[in-house]
Amino acid sequence: DQQGFPNNLQPGDPTVKDFAAVQGGGIFVNAFARTLQISNNVLQSNGGAYGSAIRLGTPHIEGGRGNSQNDDVRILHNRILANGGTNLAGAIGIFRGAQRYEIANNDICGNFSAEYGGGISHYGLSQGSSIHHNRIYFNRSYDEGGGIMIAGELPADPNTLSPGAGRVEIYNNLIQNNLANDDGGGLRFLMAGNYRYDVYNNMIVNNISTHEGGGVSLNDATNVKFYNNTVMKNITTATAMTSDGQPAPAGLSDSRNSTLLQASLNPNAPLYSDPLLFNNIFWENRAGTFTGATVAGIGLAGDPNPINYWDLGVSGGIGDLNPRDSILQVATGTTNHNSNIVGQDPNVVATYDTSVTVLPWRGNPRFVDVLMVTTEATPNLLGDYHISSGSPAIDAGSSGRGNASAPLADYDDELRPQGNGFDIGADELPVALPQAGALDIFTANNQAPLGANWSNGAANLKFRILGNQVQVRPAAGLGTDNIWLANSFGPNQLAFVQFTSIAKATATINRQQGLTLKLAGGTDPDEPNASAIQVVYSSRTGLEIWTKDPAQLWVMQMAAPLAQFTLHDGDVLGAQTWSTGHVGVFVNGVMKVVVDVTATNTPWPQSLAAAGGQIGVTYNFGGGGAFFDNFGGGDAAAVLAASVAPIEWSGPPSAEALAEAALEDVEDAGVMDHFIFVPVAAK
């Protein structure tokens, strides 16, 4: 918990060298801690010389000991609150030699650094790492990088180029309400070098810097790919000691390369970092002017000056940035391009206003300090920067630019693209299941067969109506398909079913339940001449999409494991096919995945994709307590519809139905000489 400068710390034994290097904060990981996982902790109110909550390694160790060998460390699911560091890092300090580290799903709030990286500081060379799915908010640095700092280590010889920071991916983070007393309120790159840095699917909002880049600031980082981010409501105040008091870009700011880095580049390289920019939202980023007593142009109370919006730019006016496929409030500091949307409100759900107060302070070299002012609100009420229906961002993005592709999932890990193209910004507006009516809601008398509309509907041995739902009976044996015979639909077709009780897989039985689409050549997909698509779910393996044609038999075209795809009792599984060969999967009306089954390693024939067929349900088992309800489908438009009427769930199977089903399962197994007690719990 030592919070003074390291060279002021008193060693227990002054004869031991490098004693200052071992002063940690809450958790200090010195060296050779490969594959360590730090998870599910609360780290609060700790202090440290280099990183106060969690520290990996030690900076500025000369000779052959600089690489800490802390490779593959994972920092997951922690709450990191109100910690303070004095050198190079605030809450989390990652120093040289932490290859492939991962910082994910943490809540990092209210931390402070007297130098770099109030929330997270990556300082020194650590390759192949990732920072993702974190909430990083209300952190502060007295120098650079209020939220996240990515920096190369400063060499002892000032005439030597820094080795850089190493490749890092930064994605799916909320970076909000952070404050830097210099550059990069939300995210700062400094001396990072020529390594590739992918920054995508982040919401970088309401951050403040007192010099450049309220949202993001770049310096000596020549290979940054910045795409599908939402950068809104960030502020620069021009009050830093290094500022001349004039406005600086508030969304993303770039600056001149150092002489050492420029000398290492191609002679025709730009004089600044020139990131690849596409599919971003830049809106309401405000660039202030310091008047000596207050900050003008950012909307403070009593300011007669108009708000000065400045999304993107290069300091010193030495060049322009080149955004593409983006929404910009103003085009100042950028090259014009017809793929950009300038001046149209992105129409997010709700914004939140952060302001500042400017106070005299003798401790600041400029004798002035900027403090963040926020309206009292819980973190979940600090705005909602998801896009709304009608946003110009919808379907207006690109699938990729240069050597970077748009991500296939968004900030919420929902599928991209949905609809006709990629949305601009961190959020992809979900597309609802197309409108289609229910074909059967199973209201016949208990224990009745399903009826003549179903291929297995004449008797009640395999499927029967029980409690206004369909029970999959043990007599189904190793499983069966049940096809809707009353209609056949075209190539763009839809099917859905509600799983009122999902049968759980066991160690020996991988129970799969799902939908059949485009069945042709018979009334059973397993017939030799039949072709079909099946979308199935198992509580053990997740989601799978299968195709069959007479020549190939069954081929699994896609698998999404449980970590990505989990269903619960009452969920509605939907699937849509297109004549192009695409198959989309929906859960409760929201698209989750899409795959082109005609473009895989073992493609389904295009001729079958362009044809229609029948739909139905499929189970590869009998019994198991499986029930379903509300089956429907029909022809669907070639382009997805925007809305769908909700399906009402009548509730889970009754206690009596579940008890009868359980008895039947055991009876089928030949163990009826045992009494069975079925506990009933409220759902």
N, C-alpha and C positions, 0 to 999 in steps of 0.2 A: 504493500500500500504506500510505497514511497512516492511522493508527488513532487519533490524538488528536482532540480536538474541532476542528471546522473553524476556529473563530476563533483557535486556537492554532497553526495551520499557518503556516509562513513562506513568503511569496510570493517567486518569483524576481524580480519587479519590483513593489515596493509601490505604484507609481503606477497599476497596472492594477487596475481595480475588479472586484469579484466574483471575485477569485482563488480564494476558498475554495469556490466553486461548482463548480470543475473537478476536485476531488479524488475520484477514483474508486477502484474495487477491481480485481477481475480483468478485467471488461469494463465500460467506461463508455461509454454511448450518450448523448451530450449532447443533441442536438436535430436535428430534420428528418431523421431516419433512417427514413423511412417504408418499410414492407414489409421491413425487415431481418429475417433469420432467423438465430437463434443455435442451433445444433443439434450434437449428437453430440460434445460436449466434456466433458472432466473439469476441473472448477474446484475446486481444493482449496487450503485454507490461505491464502486471500487475506484482506486486511483493507481496510476502506474507511470513509470518514466517513459516507456515506449508501449503505448497501448494499455488501457486500463481494465477492460473486461477480459479480453482474450488476446494473447500475444503469441505469435509463431515466429521463433527465431530472433536474431539480433542484427541490427544494421551496422555498417561501417566497421566490420571486423576484417582487418587486412591479412595478407598472407593466404594460405590455403584453407583457412577455416571459415570463409565467408558464406559458403553454402551450408545452410542449416540442415539439409536432408530431411525436412519435414514434408515429405511427398504424400499426396493422396489423403490429406487431412480433410475431414468433413465437419462443418459447423452448421448444425441443423436444428430447427424448431426450438430456438432459445428466445427468451425475453431478456433484452439487454438494455437496461434503463439507468439513466442518470449517472453514468461513469465519466471520469475525467482523466485525460492523459496530458503530459507536458511536452513530449517530444515526438514528432512525426506521425502520431496516431492518437485518435480519441478512444472509441470503444474497442474496435478490433484492429489490431496491427498485424499485417502479414509482411514479413521481411524475407529477404533473399533465400531461395532454396525451398520454396513450398510448391513444388510442381503439382499441377492438377488439383489444387485445393478447390473445395466447393463450399460456398456460403449460401444457404438456401432456407427459405421458410422461417426466417427470423423476424422478430419484432424489435427494431433498433430505434430507440426513442430517447430524446432528451440528453444525449451525450455531448461531451465537450472536449476539444483539443486545443491546446495552446499553440499548435502549429498546423499540421495537415490532417485532413480526413476526420471530421468529427464523428461520423458513423463508422466508416470502413476506410482504412488506409492500406493500400497495396503499394509497398515501397521496396523496390529492388526487383531483380529478375526472378520471376516464378512463372513458368510456362504452362499453357494448356488449362487454364483455370476458369471458374465460372462463379458469377454472383447473380442469383436469380430468385424470384418469388419471395423477396423480402419486402417488408414495410419499413422504410427508412425515413423518419420524420422528426422534426423539432431537434435536430442535432446542430451543433455549431462548431466552427473552427475559427481560431483567432487569426489564421492565415488563410490557406486555400483548401477548397474541397469540403464544403459544409456537410454534404451527405456522403459522397464516395470520392476518394482520391486514388488515381492510378498514376504512379510516378516511378521513374528510374532512379536508382541510387546515385547520389552525387559523388563523383570520384574525388579522391583526396587530391589529385593533381587537377587543377582547374583547366588545364590545357588538354585534358583527355575527355573524349565523348562518353557520356553515360552509356552503359550497356543496355539501358532500357528496362521496361517492366515485364515483357513477355506477353504472349497472346492471352487475352481474357475475353470471355463473352459475358455481357451484362444484359439481362433480359427479364421481362415479367416482374419488374420491381415497381413499387410505388415509392417515389422519391419526392417528398412533399415537405414544405415548410422548414427547410434547412437554411442556415445562414452562414456565409463565409465572409470574413473580414478582408477579403481580397478577391480572388477569381474563383468562379465555379461554385455557386451556391448549392446546386444539386450534385453535379458531377464535374470533376476536374481531371484532365490529362496533362501531365507535365513531364518532360524528358522521357516520354514513354517509348520513343524510338519508332522504328519501321515495322514493328510487329503488327499483325492484323488484330484489330479490336472491333468486334461486332456488338453494337448497341441497338437493341430492338425490343418492341413490345413493352416499353416502359412508359409510365405516366410520371412526367417530370414537371411538377406543378407547384406554384406558390413559394418557390425558393427565392432567396435574396443573396446577391453579392454586392459588396461595396465598391467593386471595380468592374470587371468584365464577366459576362456570362452568368446572369442570374440562374439560368437553368443549367447550361453546359459551357465549359471553357476548354479550349484545346491549345496546347503549345508543345511543339516538338513531338507530334503524334501524327505521322504522315499517312497512316493506313487505317483510318477509322471508317467503318461502315455504319452509318446511322440511319435506320429505317424503321418504319412503322412505330414511331414514338408519338406521344401526345405531349407537347411542350407548351404549357399555358400558364398565364398569370404569374410569370417570374419577373423579378425587379432587379435593376442595377441602380445604385444610389450615387456613384462617383464620389464617395467620401473616403476611400482608402488612401493611405499615405502615398501609394504609387499612382494614384489617379490625378489628372490635371483638373478635375472638377467638371469635365465635359461628359456628355452622355456616351455610354458604351452599349454594344448589343446586349439585349436582355434575355433572348431565348437561347441562342447558341453563338458564342463568340470565338473567333480564331485570332491568332497573332503570329507575328513574324517568327520564322525558325531561328534558332541560335546559329551563330557563325559556324560552330563545330558541326552541327547536324547538316547545315546547308552544304558544307564542303564535302560531306559524305554522299550527297545525292547526285543524281544525273544533272548535268549542267543546265538542262532545260526544265528542271523541276520548279514548281512554284516556290515563292519565297515564304509561303505559309503552309499549313497542314492540308488544306483543301480536301475535306472528307467527302465520301460518297454519301449523298443525301437523297432519299426518296421515300415516298409514302408517309411523310410526317405531317402532323398538325402543329403549326406555330400560330398562337393566337393570344392576344392581350398581354404580350410581354412588354413591360414598361421600362424605358431608359430615362433615368433622372439626371438632373443637373444640380451640382452642389453650389448653392448661392453664398456660402459662408455662414449661414444661419439655419438653413433648411434645405430640403431637396425639392426642386421644382420639376413638374412634368410627369409625376407618377400618381396624381390624384389625391394628394394630401388635403385635408380640410383647410380651407382658406387660400389655397393656391389658385391664383387667377390664370395661370398658364394652362394651355391645353395639354392633354395627356400625350406624351411622346412615345408612340409604339415603335419598337425596333426589334424585329424577330431574329435576324441573322446578320452577321457582318464580320469583317476583318479589321482589327484595330489598326489605326494609322492610315487607313485608306489605301493599302498597298495592293488590293485586289478585291474580287467579289467571290462569293460562294455560289454554288450551282445546284440548288434544290430542284428536284423533279417530282412530278406526280404528288405534289404536296399542297396543303391549304396554308396560305400565308395571310396574315392581316395586312402587311405592307411588304413591298418588294425591295425596300431599301437594303443596299448591301449585297444584292443578288443579281445574277444574270436573268434576263427575262426568258421564259420558256412557256410554250403553249400548253404543256402538260400540267402546269400549276393552276390552282384556283386562288385568286387574290381578292381579298375583301369580302368573301362570303363566310358568314358565321358557321362554324362547324356544327353548331346545334348539339352541344353535349347536354346531358341530363340536368346537371346543376353545377354551377361554379361556386368558388369560395374566395373571398377577398382577404388577403393578408396585407397589412400595412406596416409602416415603420414609424418610429419616432427618432428624432435627431437631437442628441443631448450633448452639452459640453462635458468633457472628461479629461482631466489632466494626465491620466495614465496613457492616453492614446497619443502617439507622436504627432497626430494632426489635431489634437485637442478636441476631438469630436468623436462620438460613438453612435452607431446605429443599432437600435434594438427592434426586434420583431414585435409587432402588435397583432394579436389574433383575437377574434371574438370567441368567447367561451363556447366550446362545442366538443362533443365526443369525437374521437378519430373517425368514426364511421359517418359523421355529418360534415366532414371537411370537403364538401362538394362531391360530385359524382361525374367523372370525366369520361364516362361511356357515351358514345354517340346515340342520338335518338333517331326514330324514324323520320325520314325527310331530310336527313343530313346530307350535304353535298359530298361528304366523304364516302358514302355508300357506293361500292362498285367502281370508284374512281381511281383506284390505285393500280400499280403495276405488279406483275408477277416477279419482277426483278430488274436490276440495273447493274451494268458492269459485271463483276464476278460475285454478286450477292443476290440471293433469291429471297423473295418475301417469305416470311415464316408460314408454316402450314397450320399453326394454331395461334390464337391471339392471347392477350393479356390474361384472360380467364381460362386459358387452355381449351377454348372452343375452336371448332374447325374453321380454317381459312382455306380457300375463299368460300363464302356462301352467296347464293344468288348468282349474278353474272360476272363477278370479278372480285378482286381484293379491295377491302375498304382501306381508306387512308387512316392512319393513326394506330394507337395501341389496341383499340377495340374493333372487333368484327361484329356487326349487328347480327344477332341470330335470325335465321330464316325459319319460319314456322312450318310445320307439316302442312302440305297442301290440303285444301278442303276436300273431303270425301266423306260419304255417309257410311254409317254402320250397316252392315249386311245382315248381321244376326246378333241379337242381344240376349237370346236364350231365356225366354220367359215361359217355356212350356212347363208342364207338371214335373215334379221331382221324379228322377229315375227314368225319364223319357228318353228315347233315342233322339239324335239331333235332327233327323228328318232327311227327306229325299234330296235336299239341296247339297248334302255333304256326301263325299265318296264313302266315308265310314259312318253313315248316319242312319242306316236302316235298322240296326240293332244297337243295344246299349252295352255291348260287351267291352268295347275299347274306349268309347267316349259316351258319357251320359250327362244329362242336365241334372244338377243337384244344387238346390238353393239358388236358382236363377243364374247359375254359372256352369261351366263345363268341367267335369272331372275327367282326368286322364286315368284310366283304370289299369290295374295290374295285368289284366288280360291282354293289354296291348303288347305285352312281352318285351321283346327287344326294341320296340318302338314302331311307330307307324306314322304315316302322313294322312292328313284329312283335308281333302281338296274341295273347294267351293265349286260345285258343278253348275250352278244356275247361270253364271256369266263367264265369258271370256273377255279379256281386256287387251288393249293395244300395246305397242312397245313402250309407251310412257305410262307406266302403271304404278299403282300405290297399294300397299297392304298394311294393315295394322292390327294389333291384338293387345289386350290388356292382360298381363300376368297377375291375376289376383292372388295366386300362391305359387311361388317359384320353387320347383323341386331342387333341393340341394344335391350337388355332386358328392360322391363318397370316394374313398381311396380306391375303390375297384370299379365304380360306375361313374363315368363322366357324363352326367345327365345334361343333355342339350335340348333346348326348346326354342322354337322360333317360327319363322315365316318361310313359305314357299312362294316364289313368283315366276312368271313366264313359263309355267309348265306346259309342255307340248309333247305330242307323241304318245300319250297315254294318260291314265288317271292316277298313276303311281310314279313318282320320280325315279324309283329304282328299276322300272321296267327297262328292258334293253334298248328300246328305241326312243326313250323319253329324254327330254332336255329340260333343264330348270336352273333356277338360282335359289339358294337357300341362305337365309341370314339367321344364325343360331346363337344362343347365349348359354353359358354354363357358369355356375358359381365357382368352378375350379379354373377354367381356362379363359373366361371372358367372352369376347365377341369374335365370331368367325363368319366369313362370307365364302360360300362354296358355289361352284358351278358344275354342271354336268352336261355333256353331250354324248351321243352314242359312241363317238370315236375315243373320247378322253376318259370316260367315266367321271368320277368325282374328283375335283381339284379344289384345294383350299387356296383362295385368291388373296385373302387378307386375314390377319389375326391381330386383335387388340387385347392385351392382357388386362387382368382385373384392375391393375393399378391405373389404367386409363379408362376402363369401361366396366362399371358395376351397375346392376339393376337391383331393384328392391320390389317387394310385394306392392302391387298397385300401379307399377309403372306401365306405360304404354310403349311398346316397341313398334316402330314403324319403319318401313323400307320403301324406297321409290327407285324405279329403274327408268333409264332413258334409252332412247334408240341409239345413242352414241356409245353405249356400253357402260356408262357410269351407273353405279349403285350407291345410293345415299341411305344412311341409317339415322333414324330419329329416336330420341327418347323424350317422351312427354311433349312431343311437338317441336322439339329443338334438334336441328341437325347436329350430329356428333362426328360423323366420318363419311367420306365419299371415296370410292375407288373405281377406276376404269378397269373392268374385268377383261376387256379386250386388249389391254396394253401391259399385261403382266408377263412373267417368264413363260407361263403356260396359258396363253390367252384363250378366252372363250371366243368362238367364231363370231365375227361381225354380223353374219347373216342371222344368227339367233338373237343377237342384241337388237337387231332391227325388226324383229318379229314380236308378236304378242303371245298370250297364253293365259293360263288360269292361275289363281292364287289360292293359298290355304295356309294351314298350320302344320308344323312338323315337330315330332317328339321322337327321340331315339331310345325311349324307355317307356315302361309302364309303371303306374302307381307313383310313389314318391311324394304323395301329397300335392300333386300338381293340379292347379285349376286355372282356367282362363275365361275371359268374358269379352264382350264388345269387339267382335271381329268385324272388320270393314275394309273397304278399299274401292278401287275402280280406276277408270282412266284419269290420268293427271296431265296437266299442261306440260309442254316441253320446257318451260321456264317455271321455276318455283313460285308459288303464290306467296303473298306477304303475310297472310294471317290464316287462322283456322279456329273454328268453334271448338271450345274445350269439350272433352269427353268426361261425363260424370261417372264417378266410381261408386258402385253400390256398396262397397265395403268388402272386407275379406270374407272368405267362406265362413259360414256359421260354425259354432263349436260342434254342433251335431254332425255337420257335413265333414269337418276335419276328423272327428272321432270315427265316423263310419269309414272314411278313407283310410285311416290308420289301421283299423281292424281288418279292412280288406287287404291291405298290403301284407299284414302278418299272416292272414289266412292263406294268401297266395303263396307265402313262403313255407307253408306247411307246419306252422308252430301254434295251431289253435288250442293246444292243450295248456297254454299259459293265459292267465288273465291279463288284460291290458288296461292300464289306467292312463287316461289322456288328460293332463292338466290343461285348464283353459285359462288364459291370461287375457286381460283387456288389451286391445290394440289401439 
